[in-house]
């Protein structure tokens, strides 16, 4: 699966996030980006929020007053079917490597775009991390930065195949200790 980064977004905190043409990704996200509630948003496992441009386009067509960056996403991506992404999938973006960590749970700040927006993009199935949910991927995904790098608008973003050495988890398997009888 391959797509394109159509917009990179940052803010001094909160919604919306505004466009930049390129950014450096590090362990805590895009340098220069901040969060209004860092105890809830951000951190190593929520360093980057990705949203599908197709989702924003669909929601706009349904009457929600949205634009790229309105949902607080750092990367607006076109061409990757988000409903096919899974937790643990890795994405090569520019010279960086990301790993999907969890679906985004929408917050009250999204109410500014309509009281029904949260229900349109998130349901109990997504909350339970069930990819069979019809809303899977619509609320976006948080990702951690596995390898720092630079991203630019127009860069390719692609799912790294599981067989690739880049897609191997950063976990060293240690055998269980022998049991005493």
Secondary structure as the mmCIF struct_conf table of DSSP 4:
data_model
#
loop_
_struct_conf.conf_type_id
_struct_conf.id
_struct_conf.beg_label_comp_id
_struct_conf.beg_label_asym_id
_struct_conf.beg_label_seq_id
_struct_conf.end_label_comp_id
_struct_conf.end_label_asym_id
_struct_conf.end_label_seq_id
STRN STRN1 UNK A 2 UNK A 10
BEND BEND1 UNK A 12 UNK A 15
STRN STRN2 UNK A 18 UNK A 20
BEND BEND2 UNK A 21 UNK A 21
STRN STRN3 UNK A 22 UNK A 26
TURN_TY1_P TURN_TY1_P1 UNK A 27 UNK A 28
STRN STRN4 UNK A 29 UNK A 30
TURN_TY1_P TURN_TY1_P2 UNK A 31 UNK A 32
TURN_TY1_P TURN_TY1_P3 UNK A 36 UNK A 40
BEND BEND3 UNK A 41 UNK A 41
BEND BEND4 UNK A 43 UNK A 43
HELX_RH_3T_P HELX_RH_3T_P1 UNK A 44 UNK A 46
BEND BEND5 UNK A 47 UNK A 47
STRN STRN5 UNK A 48 UNK A 52
HELX_RH_AL_P HELX_RH_AL_P1 UNK A 53 UNK A 61
TURN_TY1_P TURN_TY1_P4 UNK A 62 UNK A 63
TURN_TY1_P TURN_TY1_P5 UNK A 68 UNK A 71
BEND BEND6 UNK A 74 UNK A 74
STRN STRN6 UNK A 75 UNK A 78
BEND BEND7 UNK A 79 UNK A 80
HELX_RH_3T_P HELX_RH_3T_P2 UNK A 82 UNK A 84
TURN_TY1_P TURN_TY1_P6 UNK A 87 UNK A 88
STRN STRN7 UNK A 90 UNK A 93
TURN_TY1_P TURN_TY1_P7 UNK A 94 UNK A 95
STRN STRN8 UNK A 96 UNK A 103
HELX_LH_PP_P HELX_LH_PP_P1 UNK A 104 UNK A 106
HELX_RH_3T_P HELX_RH_3T_P3 UNK A 108 UNK A 113
TURN_TY1_P TURN_TY1_P8 UNK A 115 UNK A 116
HELX_RH_AL_P HELX_RH_AL_P2 UNK A 117 UNK A 121
HELX_RH_AL_P HELX_RH_AL_P3 UNK A 124 UNK A 127
TURN_TY1_P TURN_TY1_P9 UNK A 128 UNK A 129
TURN_TY1_P TURN_TY1_P10 UNK A 131 UNK A 132
BEND BEND8 UNK A 133 UNK A 133
TURN_TY1_P TURN_TY1_P11 UNK A 134 UNK A 139
STRN STRN9 UNK A 141 UNK A 147
STRN STRN10 UNK A 149 UNK A 152
TURN_TY1_P TURN_TY1_P12 UNK A 153 UNK A 154
STRN STRN11 UNK A 156 UNK A 159
HELX_LH_PP_P HELX_LH_PP_P2 UNK A 160 UNK A 161
TURN_TY1_P TURN_TY1_P13 UNK A 162 UNK A 163
BEND BEND9 UNK A 164 UNK A 164
HELX_RH_3T_P HELX_RH_3T_P4 UNK A 165 UNK A 167
BEND BEND10 UNK A 168 UNK A 168
BEND BEND11 UNK A 170 UNK A 170
HELX_LH_PP_P HELX_LH_PP_P3 UNK A 175 UNK A 180
#
